């Protein structure tokens, strides 16, 4: 069977971000508390 990209924390296959290996929901939570290095809220 075809292997689908899944979030390493939740196992969620939708909304997956390949660069981080996370779903968008977990990415947002971790980025907000500063767990992801180099990720900041964008402002210009």
mmCIF file of the N, C-alpha and C atoms, coordinates in Angstrom:
data_MODEL
# 
_entry.id   MODEL 
# 
loop_
_atom_site.group_PDB 
_atom_site.id 
_atom_site.type_symbol 
_atom_site.label_atom_id 
_atom_site.label_alt_id 
_atom_site.label_comp_id 
_atom_site.label_asym_id 
_atom_site.label_entity_id 
_atom_site.label_seq_id 
_atom_site.pdbx_PDB_ins_code 
_atom_site.Cartn_x 
_atom_site.Cartn_y 
_atom_site.Cartn_z 
_atom_site.occupancy 
_atom_site.B_iso_or_equiv 
_atom_site.pdbx_formal_charge 
_atom_site.auth_seq_id 
_atom_site.auth_comp_id 
_atom_site.auth_asym_id 
_atom_site.auth_atom_id 
_atom_site.pdbx_PDB_model_num 
ATOM 1   N N  . UNK A 1 1  ? 0.841  -1.198 0.000  1.00 0.00 ? 1  UNK A N  1 
ATOM 2   C CA . UNK A 1 1  ? 0.000  0.000  0.000  1.00 0.00 ? 1  UNK A CA 1 
ATOM 3   C C  . UNK A 1 1  ? 0.874  1.246  0.000  1.00 0.00 ? 1  UNK A C  1 
ATOM 4   N N  . UNK A 1 2  ? 0.300  2.336  -0.442 1.00 0.00 ? 2  UNK A N  1 
ATOM 5   C CA . UNK A 1 2  ? 1.034  3.590  -0.527 1.00 0.00 ? 2  UNK A CA 1 
ATOM 6   C C  . UNK A 1 2  ? 1.210  4.195  0.862  1.00 0.00 ? 2  UNK A C  1 
ATOM 7   N N  . UNK A 1 3  ? 2.441  4.612  1.138  1.00 0.00 ? 3  UNK A N  1 
ATOM 8   C CA . UNK A 1 3  ? 2.715  5.195  2.446  1.00 0.00 ? 3  UNK A CA 1 
ATOM 9   C C  . UNK A 1 3  ? 2.342  6.669  2.438  1.00 0.00 ? 3  UNK A C  1 
ATOM 10  N N  . UNK A 1 4  ? 1.525  7.062  3.390  1.00 0.00 ? 4  UNK A N  1 
ATOM 11  C CA . UNK A 1 4  ? 1.054  8.438  3.445  1.00 0.00 ? 4  UNK A CA 1 
ATOM 12  C C  . UNK A 1 4  ? 1.812  9.213  4.518  1.00 0.00 ? 4  UNK A C  1 
ATOM 13  N N  . UNK A 1 5  ? 2.068  10.476 4.230  1.00 0.00 ? 5  UNK A N  1 
ATOM 14  C CA . UNK A 1 5  ? 2.741  11.319 5.221  1.00 0.00 ? 5  UNK A CA 1 
ATOM 15  C C  . UNK A 1 5  ? 1.820  11.542 6.416  1.00 0.00 ? 5  UNK A C  1 
ATOM 16  N N  . UNK A 1 6  ? 2.366  11.336 7.599  1.00 0.00 ? 6  UNK A N  1 
ATOM 17  C CA . UNK A 1 6  ? 1.566  11.517 8.804  1.00 0.00 ? 6  UNK A CA 1 
ATOM 18  C C  . UNK A 1 6  ? 2.339  12.315 9.851  1.00 0.00 ? 6  UNK A C  1 
ATOM 19  N N  . UNK A 1 7  ? 1.590  13.025 10.664 1.00 0.00 ? 7  UNK A N  1 
ATOM 20  C CA . UNK A 1 7  ? 2.175  13.775 11.772 1.00 0.00 ? 7  UNK A CA 1 
ATOM 21  C C  . UNK A 1 7  ? 2.833  12.792 12.736 1.00 0.00 ? 7  UNK A C  1 
ATOM 22  N N  . UNK A 1 8  ? 4.057  13.093 13.173 1.00 0.00 ? 8  UNK A N  1 
ATOM 23  C CA . UNK A 1 8  ? 4.771  12.183 14.070 1.00 0.00 ? 8  UNK A CA 1 
ATOM 24  C C  . UNK A 1 8  ? 4.161  12.167 15.475 1.00 0.00 ? 8  UNK A C  1 
ATOM 25  N N  . UNK A 1 9  ? 3.447  13.219 15.844 1.00 0.00 ? 9  UNK A N  1 
ATOM 26  C CA . UNK A 1 9  ? 2.865  13.289 17.183 1.00 0.00 ? 9  UNK A CA 1 
ATOM 27  C C  . UNK A 1 9  ? 1.438  12.755 17.238 1.00 0.00 ? 9  UNK A C  1 
ATOM 28  N N  . UNK A 1 10 ? 0.615  13.126 16.249 1.00 0.00 ? 10 UNK A N  1 
ATOM 29  C CA . UNK A 1 10 ? -0.806 12.771 16.305 1.00 0.00 ? 10 UNK A CA 1 
ATOM 30  C C  . UNK A 1 10 ? -1.209 11.686 15.320 1.00 0.00 ? 10 UNK A C  1 
ATOM 31  N N  . UNK A 1 11 ? -0.383 11.440 14.300 1.00 0.00 ? 11 UNK A N  1 
ATOM 32  C CA . UNK A 1 11 ? -0.738 10.456 13.288 1.00 0.00 ? 11 UNK A CA 1 
ATOM 33  C C  . UNK A 1 11 ? -1.703 10.991 12.252 1.00 0.00 ? 11 UNK A C  1 
ATOM 34  N N  . UNK A 1 12 ? -1.952 12.278 12.296 1.00 0.00 ? 12 UNK A N  1 
ATOM 35  C CA . UNK A 1 12 ? -2.889 12.913 11.371 1.00 0.00 ? 12 UNK A CA 1 
ATOM 36  C C  . UNK A 1 12 ? -2.281 12.992 9.972  1.00 0.00 ? 12 UNK A C  1 
ATOM 37  N N  . UNK A 1 13 ? -3.068 12.651 8.949  1.00 0.00 ? 13 UNK A N  1 
ATOM 38  C CA . UNK A 1 13 ? -2.548 12.655 7.579  1.00 0.00 ? 13 UNK A CA 1 
ATOM 39  C C  . UNK A 1 13 ? -2.929 13.916 6.812  1.00 0.00 ? 13 UNK A C  1 
ATOM 40  N N  . UNK A 1 14 ? -3.978 14.573 7.236  1.00 0.00 ? 14 UNK A N  1 
ATOM 41  C CA . UNK A 1 14 ? -4.380 15.813 6.560  1.00 0.00 ? 14 UNK A CA 1 
ATOM 42  C C  . UNK A 1 14 ? -3.673 17.008 7.175  1.00 0.00 ? 14 UNK A C  1 
ATOM 43  N N  . UNK A 1 15 ? -3.401 18.015 6.371  1.00 0.00 ? 15 UNK A N  1 
ATOM 44  C CA . UNK A 1 15 ? -2.748 19.211 6.877  1.00 0.00 ? 15 UNK A CA 1 
ATOM 45  C C  . UNK A 1 15 ? -1.329 18.944 7.327  1.00 0.00 ? 15 UNK A C  1 
ATOM 46  N N  . UNK A 1 16 ? -0.635 18.063 6.610  1.00 0.00 ? 16 UNK A N  1 
ATOM 47  C CA . UNK A 1 16 ? 0.723  17.660 6.988  1.00 0.00 ? 16 UNK A CA 1 
ATOM 48  C C  . UNK A 1 16 ? 1.758  18.590 6.381  1.00 0.00 ? 16 UNK A C  1 
ATOM 49  N N  . UNK A 1 17 ? 2.734  19.010 7.184  1.00 0.00 ? 17 UNK A N  1 
ATOM 50  C CA . UNK A 1 17 ? 3.819  19.865 6.711  1.00 0.00 ? 17 UNK A CA 1 
ATOM 51  C C  . UNK A 1 17 ? 5.086  19.020 6.615  1.00 0.00 ? 17 UNK A C  1 
ATOM 52  N N  . UNK A 1 18 ? 5.505  18.722 5.401  1.00 0.00 ? 18 UNK A N  1 
ATOM 53  C CA . UNK A 1 18 ? 6.637  17.809 5.177  1.00 0.00 ? 18 UNK A CA 1 
ATOM 54  C C  . UNK A 1 18 ? 7.927  18.320 5.816  1.00 0.00 ? 18 UNK A C  1 
ATOM 55  N N  . UNK A 1 19 ? 8.159  19.612 5.742  1.00 0.00 ? 19 UNK A N  1 
ATOM 56  C CA . UNK A 1 19 ? 9.400  20.190 6.273  1.00 0.00 ? 19 UNK A CA 1 
ATOM 57  C C  . UNK A 1 19 ? 9.578  19.919 7.771  1.00 0.00 ? 19 UNK A C  1 
ATOM 58  N N  . UNK A 1 20 ? 8.473  19.866 8.492  1.00 0.00 ? 20 UNK A N  1 
ATOM 59  C CA . UNK A 1 20 ? 8.547  19.681 9.943  1.00 0.00 ? 20 UNK A CA 1 
ATOM 60  C C  . UNK A 1 20 ? 8.083  18.307 10.408 1.00 0.00 ? 20 UNK A C  1 
ATOM 61  N N  . UNK A 1 21 ? 7.396  17.571 9.536  1.00 0.00 ? 21 UNK A N  1 
ATOM 62  C CA . UNK A 1 21 ? 6.903  16.251 9.923  1.00 0.00 ? 21 UNK A CA 1 
ATOM 63  C C  . UNK A 1 21 ? 5.721  16.312 10.869 1.00 0.00 ? 21 UNK A C  1 
ATOM 64  N N  . UNK A 1 22 ? 5.041  17.456 10.869 1.00 0.00 ? 22 UNK A N  1 
ATOM 65  C CA . UNK A 1 22 ? 3.927  17.661 11.790 1.00 0.00 ? 22 UNK A CA 1 
ATOM 66  C C  . UNK A 1 22 ? 2.667  18.074 11.045 1.00 0.00 ? 22 UNK A C  1 
ATOM 67  N N  . UNK A 1 23 ? 1.521  17.892 11.696 1.00 0.00 ? 23 UNK A N  1 
ATOM 68  C CA . UNK A 1 23 ? 0.283  18.422 11.141 1.00 0.00 ? 23 UNK A CA 1 
ATOM 69  C C  . UNK A 1 23 ? 0.242  19.916 11.458 1.00 0.00 ? 23 UNK A C  1 
ATOM 70  N N  . UNK A 1 24 ? -0.581 20.635 10.715 1.00 0.00 ? 24 UNK A N  1 
ATOM 71  C CA . UNK A 1 24 ? -0.648 22.091 10.894 1.00 0.00 ? 24 UNK A CA 1 
ATOM 72  C C  . UNK A 1 24 ? -1.078 22.474 12.303 1.00 0.00 ? 24 UNK A C  1 
ATOM 73  N N  . UNK A 1 25 ? -1.894 21.649 12.933 1.00 0.00 ? 25 UNK A N  1 
ATOM 74  C CA . UNK A 1 25 ? -2.395 21.950 14.274 1.00 0.00 ? 25 UNK A CA 1 
ATOM 75  C C  . UNK A 1 25 ? -1.278 21.852 15.312 1.00 0.00 ? 25 UNK A C  1 
ATOM 76  N N  . UNK A 1 26 ? -0.508 20.754 15.256 1.00 0.00 ? 26 UNK A N  1 
ATOM 77  C CA . UNK A 1 26 ? 0.601  20.596 16.190 1.00 0.00 ? 26 UNK A CA 1 
ATOM 78  C C  . UNK A 1 26 ? 1.697  21.617 15.909 1.00 0.00 ? 26 UNK A C  1 
ATOM 79  N N  . UNK A 1 27 ? 1.907  21.914 14.619 1.00 0.00 ? 27 UNK A N  1 
ATOM 80  C CA . UNK A 1 27 ? 2.904  22.919 14.250 1.00 0.00 ? 27 UNK A CA 1 
ATOM 81  C C  . UNK A 1 27 ? 2.567  24.256 14.897 1.00 0.00 ? 27 UNK A C  1 
ATOM 82  N N  . UNK A 1 28 ? 1.299  24.643 14.821 1.00 0.00 ? 28 UNK A N  1 
ATOM 83  C CA . UNK A 1 28 ? 0.859  25.917 15.375 1.00 0.00 ? 28 UNK A CA 1 
ATOM 84  C C  . UNK A 1 28 ? 1.059  25.963 16.891 1.00 0.00 ? 28 UNK A C  1 
ATOM 85  N N  . UNK A 1 29 ? 0.687  24.894 17.564 1.00 0.00 ? 29 UNK A N  1 
ATOM 86  C CA . UNK A 1 29 ? 0.835  24.846 19.021 1.00 0.00 ? 29 UNK A CA 1 
ATOM 87  C C  . UNK A 1 29 ? 2.299  24.907 19.446 1.00 0.00 ? 29 UNK A C  1 
ATOM 88  N N  . UNK A 1 30 ? 3.158  24.129 18.775 1.00 0.00 ? 30 UNK A N  1 
ATOM 89  C CA . UNK A 1 30 ? 4.576  24.101 19.135 1.00 0.00 ? 30 UNK A CA 1 
ATOM 90  C C  . UNK A 1 30 ? 5.276  25.408 18.785 1.00 0.00 ? 30 UNK A C  1 
ATOM 91  N N  . UNK A 1 31 ? 4.908  25.994 17.651 1.00 0.00 ? 31 UNK A N  1 
ATOM 92  C CA . UNK A 1 31 ? 5.540  27.248 17.240 1.00 0.00 ? 31 UNK A CA 1 
ATOM 93  C C  . UNK A 1 31 ? 5.176  28.372 18.207 1.00 0.00 ? 31 UNK A C  1 
ATOM 94  N N  . UNK A 1 32 ? 3.951  28.348 18.710 1.00 0.00 ? 32 UNK A N  1 
ATOM 95  C CA . UNK A 1 32 ? 3.488  29.405 19.603 1.00 0.00 ? 32 UNK A CA 1 
ATOM 96  C C  . UNK A 1 32 ? 4.239  29.414 20.929 1.00 0.00 ? 32 UNK A C  1 
ATOM 97  N N  . UNK A 1 33 ? 4.600  28.240 21.427 1.00 0.00 ? 33 UNK A N  1 
ATOM 98  C CA . UNK A 1 33 ? 5.322  28.174 22.703 1.00 0.00 ? 33 UNK A CA 1 
ATOM 99  C C  . UNK A 1 33 ? 6.836  28.156 22.521 1.00 0.00 ? 33 UNK A C  1 
ATOM 100 N N  . UNK A 1 34 ? 7.295  28.288 21.255 1.00 0.00 ? 34 UNK A N  1 
ATOM 101 C CA . UNK A 1 34 ? 8.724  28.402 20.994 1.00 0.00 ? 34 UNK A CA 1 
ATOM 102 C C  . UNK A 1 34 ? 9.477  27.090 20.938 1.00 0.00 ? 34 UNK A C  1 
ATOM 103 N N  . UNK A 1 35 ? 8.791  25.990 20.690 1.00 0.00 ? 35 UNK A N  1 
ATOM 104 C CA . UNK A 1 35 ? 9.453  24.683 20.614 1.00 0.00 ? 35 UNK A CA 1 
ATOM 105 C C  . UNK A 1 35 ? 10.172 24.470 19.287 1.00 0.00 ? 35 UNK A C  1 
ATOM 106 N N  . UNK A 1 36 ? 9.769  25.188 18.247 1.00 0.00 ? 36 UNK A N  1 
ATOM 107 C CA . UNK A 1 36 ? 10.365 25.011 16.922 1.00 0.00 ? 36 UNK A CA 1 
ATOM 108 C C  . UNK A 1 36 ? 11.376 26.120 16.667 1.00 0.00 ? 36 UNK A C  1 
ATOM 109 N N  . UNK A 1 37 ? 12.629 25.746 16.543 1.00 0.00 ? 37 UNK A N  1 
ATOM 110 C CA . UNK A 1 37 ? 13.685 26.733 16.340 1.00 0.00 ? 37 UNK A CA 1 
ATOM 111 C C  . UNK A 1 37 ? 13.531 27.451 15.004 1.00 0.00 ? 37 UNK A C  1 
ATOM 112 N N  . UNK A 1 38 ? 13.708 28.746 15.017 1.00 0.00 ? 38 UNK A N  1 
ATOM 113 C CA . UNK A 1 38 ? 13.674 29.526 13.786 1.00 0.00 ? 38 UNK A CA 1 
ATOM 114 C C  . UNK A 1 38 ? 12.288 29.863 13.291 1.00 0.00 ? 38 UNK A C  1 
ATOM 115 N N  . UNK A 1 39 ? 11.259 29.493 14.036 1.00 0.00 ? 39 UNK A N  1 
ATOM 116 C CA . UNK A 1 39 ? 9.890  29.785 13.604 1.00 0.00 ? 39 UNK A CA 1 
ATOM 117 C C  . UNK A 1 39 ? 9.345  30.926 14.446 1.00 0.00 ? 39 UNK A C  1 
ATOM 118 N N  . UNK A 1 40 ? 9.002  32.015 13.775 1.00 0.00 ? 40 UNK A N  1 
ATOM 119 C CA . UNK A 1 40 ? 8.424  33.165 14.464 1.00 0.00 ? 40 UNK A CA 1 
ATOM 120 C C  . UNK A 1 40 ? 7.186  33.627 13.719 1.00 0.00 ? 40 UNK A C  1 
ATOM 121 N N  . UNK A 1 41 ? 6.327  34.359 14.387 1.00 0.00 ? 41 UNK A N  1 
ATOM 122 C CA . UNK A 1 41 ? 5.164  34.926 13.714 1.00 0.00 ? 41 UNK A CA 1 
ATOM 123 C C  . UNK A 1 41 ? 5.651  35.955 12.713 1.00 0.00 ? 41 UNK A C  1 
ATOM 124 N N  . UNK A 1 42 ? 5.039  35.955 11.557 1.00 0.00 ? 42 UNK A N  1 
ATOM 125 C CA . UNK A 1 42 ? 5.469  36.906 10.530 1.00 0.00 ? 42 UNK A CA 1 
ATOM 126 C C  . UNK A 1 42 ? 4.840  38.271 10.789 1.00 0.00 ? 42 UNK A C  1 
ATOM 127 N N  . UNK A 1 43 ? 5.634  39.304 10.599 1.00 0.00 ? 43 UNK A N  1 
ATOM 128 C CA . UNK A 1 43 ? 5.120  40.669 10.693 1.00 0.00 ? 43 UNK A CA 1 
ATOM 129 C C  . UNK A 1 43 ? 5.971  41.562 9.812  1.00 0.00 ? 43 UNK A C  1 
ATOM 130 N N  . UNK A 1 44 ? 5.326  42.439 9.085  1.00 0.00 ? 44 UNK A N  1 
ATOM 131 C CA . UNK A 1 44 ? 6.058  43.340 8.201  1.00 0.00 ? 44 UNK A CA 1 
ATOM 132 C C  . UNK A 1 44 ? 5.326  44.648 8.051  1.00 0.00 ? 44 UNK A C  1 
# 
